[in-house]
Each structure stands twice: as C-alpha cells, then as structure tokens.
Amino acid sequence: MARMRIMRLTKDSRREALEALLGRSPSGYSEYEQTVREIIDDVRARGDLAVFDYEKKFDGCVLSNDTIRITPEEIEAAYKELDPEFVDVIRKSAANIRAYHEKQVTQSWITTGEDGIILGQKITPIEVSGCYVPGGRAVYPSSVLMNVIPAKVAGVERIIIATPPNSSGKAAAGTIVAADIAGADEMYKMGGAQAIAAMAYGTETIPRVDKITGPGNIFVALAKKACFGVTGIDSVAGPSEILVIADSTANPRYVAADLLSQAEHDPMASAILLTDDPDLALAVAREIDLFIKDLPRKEIICQSIDNYGYIFVGDTIDDLVDAANTIASEHLEIMTANPFEVMTKIKNAGAIFLGSYSSEPLGDYFAGPNHILPTNGTARFFSPLGVDAFVKKSSIISYSRDALYQVHKDIELFAENEGLQAHANSIRVRFED
C-alpha cells in the first residue's frame, strides 16, 4: 500500500520535490525522440500508407483511405451506444464551456490620430485546427469539448479530430459524440506520433492543419514538440498534477479525495498537499489509505503516490503560498478559512479552485473554464487553452504623407544608428526633391 510521505516544508525539501516534478517533463525523454523523428519523416515521405502501417503496428487496426474517416453512420451508431443521460450531460457541459469561452472573444480595433495616422489590430481565426484525443488508458470526451469549443467560438473554419481506434477499427463512442456536439467538422481514426505528423504535414487524405491541440502520451508530446514551427501547438504537456493549500478548517476527507482524483490519471501524475496544520497532514494521509483500498485504479494511484505524492507542513500560510508559486501547479485548490484572500497572493497556477465545494473534477467536466492547462511548472509563463489560441493578431499601420514627414528624420536617425542604411533610405526617398 502506498503512503503519502509527510515532510517539513524547507528549502531543501521544496527543491527535492520540484526536481522530481520537473523530471517528468516530456523534454526529459530523449531516448524516444529518434523513434518519433523516424515516424514523422516516414509519414512525410509516404503519407497515408505510413499512417496505415503504423496504425496496424501500434493499434492492431487495418485502415484504408475509405475507412480512416469516421462516417455519419458511425456517428449515429455512437449516439445509440451511449446512455442518453450521459449524452445529455455532455450537452450541458458543452453549453457551459461555450458560454465561458464566448467571454474571451476579442475584437479587431482601429484608432485614428492627427495628420492621418491610423493604427489598429486585426483579429483573424486560424483556418484549420487539429485536435488530438487520446484513446489509451482512458477515453476523455471532456477533452474533446475543451479543444473543439474554443476553436469553434474563435471562428475556425475547419476543425478535425484525430483519435486512435481499437483493433476493430472503431473509435470510442464518447469521443465521437462529444466531437459532434462540440462542432468538429471531420474525425479521423489515427493515433500516436503518426497522427501528429499527418496533421502537421498533411497526407493524401488528412488535411494539413495550422495548429494542433490536445493531450497525449509521451510519443504524442514529443511529436508535437518536433512539429512545432511547421504547425502551431498548444504546449508540450506533461503528466497531470494537483496541489492543495489547506489549513485546519479543511475537511481531510475532501482533501484526500481531491489529491487522488489526479493520482489515478497516470503513474507519473503528482499530488501535493501544503498545510500549516500537522494534524491535518496526518488525517489526510489516513484518509488516502482508506480511499485507495476501494478505488479500481489503485495500482496506478499507488505508483503515483509513491513517486510524486507529498504532504508538506509549513509554518505559515505565506510559506505555503510561496511554495505553491514556485511549483506552479496545473491545478491548485485552496481550502482555507479565507480562500479568496489566499488566491490574491497566487502568481503561478493553471486553474485555481476556491473552497471546499470547488474540487478539481468540477473544472475537468462541467464548470466551463478550460481543463487543458500548463504543466511541469510552465504556469509561470503559459495560460490555459482558450479562444486566443485559435486566432492570429495582425498589426495595422497607416500614415499619411504629412504624418510621416513630421517624424521621418527621427526614423532615419534610428535606422542609421543601427547600421541599416536601406531602412533609412526607404523613408528618405519619400521626401526627395
């Protein structure tokens, strides 16, 4: 049975935990990069045939140009396969996600000044987006909604889904239904690095996309990293993680349950409690042991807890906040007497959950904010997936002759000081006698 280690929060213990967490980054798995590069190069060279070969090798599925795309009949069959009550929940969740992301939409703008100066910004959706949906240890219809709906709200013209099939050539019904409800335009049965390569470079059947989003295994993450620049990506995502800040007012049973909600994702998922109450630390550790006995994914949970599970006991809430900002967790729950006050001190977190009744799965499935979040400390500089990920911003500049005349000598001087005479000449020629 796994047990959460309880440690004093010190500079050394915090550094030890941080090094362990950052060691899970996909960037640290260089031994797989050559394999991923070979798959990408093969798909670039052989297109569809390479994708079909890798699907047969990795998913045990025989595909062709006629069967790789999910048909309307398959979509209809997927709806029949799911419990109608679950389909209704997917629709409710989709509505919440759409309403939240509609508030993120920004508009193009123009300002005009004296002497004919016009400046502005033009917002343009990307034309084609590709969404990768895993199909390994678990199937996540929620991730489909979180990827497709922001793209739809942004105005992306063509949204495609890639998801691995089973050996019978069938994609998960939940993925298909969620994609249809979210508004995906096309769905393809392909997974792994070959799917990322197909979307990044295009094949005879698969369209080339402008951006690839969505989670996946280490091969998917490394393929996204390798294809960045040819296509845009959301991030190179690492394993899931949760961090809870809790004081003596927190319910230890709630805290334990929430920590385990992420530990069950993956043996490399992390679950961390920061508290200023030693009694709460012990109580949470006991509750975790009790929960694990009855949870079906206990083997995965135990590996996660053994490797990346920590309970840190600090002296003050400010000490806990400082540690949380250093770790920059994907999910951060605050269960304290005044969670909103603590939240104002948080600088680095993917998503922040406030209070005892705002557990992390609320964000995963239903509340509306996106659950595709920065991991491995990247919340220090990355944000959750949102509408902005699917638009481009172009600057607009227009000067009249009079407006340029007033500043042309300043511009020429700047260019000459940088040693760029052609830049200066581009301005100067407009005012030759």
Secondary structure, DSSP 8 states (H G I E B T S, - for coil): ----EEEE--HHHHHHHHHHHHTTSGGG-GGGHHHHHHHHHHHHHHTHHHHHHHHHHHT-----TTTSB--HHHHHHHHHHS-HHHHHHHHHHHHHHHHHHHTT----EEEE-GGG-EEEEEEEE-SEEEEE---SS---HHHHHHHHHHHHHHT-SEEEEEE---TTS---HHHHHHHHHHT-SEEEE--HHHHHHHHHH--SSS---SEEE----HHHHHHHHHHBTTBEES------EEEEEE-TTS-HHHHHHHHHHHHTT-TT-EEEEEES-HHHHHHHHHHHHHHHHH-TTHHHHHHHHHHHEEEEE-SSHHHHHHHHHHH--SEEEEESSSHHHHHTT--S-SEEEESTT--HHHHHHTSSS------TTGGGT-----GGGGEEEEEEEE--HHHHHHHHHHHHHHHHHTT-HHHHHHHHGGG--
